[in-house]
Amino acid sequence: MQLESAYPVIVTESIGACRDFYVRHFGFDVVFESSWFIYLAAKANPVLAIAFMSPDHPSSPPGPEKFNGQGMFFTLQVSDATAEFQKLRQSGAPIAYELRDEPWGQRRFGLVDPSGTWVDVVQQIEPAAGFWDPYVRSA
């Protein structure tokens, strides 16, 4: 299989609010928009994308079930989480998890988009010494 792109499609009644959230706070471009489907892509790399679909869409599958906000999150990996955190805070973005360095090796913060999806903004950093030792399986 030769993949050209991969992206989640989140079924939500808030497709317009989701569009505005990702365009305003993360600089995504609207690539396609209809009354029931919106496809967004990152300006710097259009293969990085997310889409939103209204529960009353005419396509199938999936069914019309709305995403309930549990069991998944959308990670946006950046080169400088501190700078992105400061930009988003200044823009009025609703920060739900303050910037911090995690012992497993991520500097990160989080937001919740209008569909209820957790957006995890991460920068890879060195993990705390020995953190992964109990979790890494030897071959």
Buried (B, 14 or more C-beta within 10 A) or exposed (E): EEEEEEBEBBBBBBBBBBBEBBBEBBEBEEEEBEEBBBBBBBEEEEEBBBBBBBBEBEEEEEEEEBBEBEEEEBEBEBEEBEEBBEEBEEEEBEBEBEBEBEEEBBBBBBBBBBBBBBBBBBBEBEBEEEBEEEEEEEE
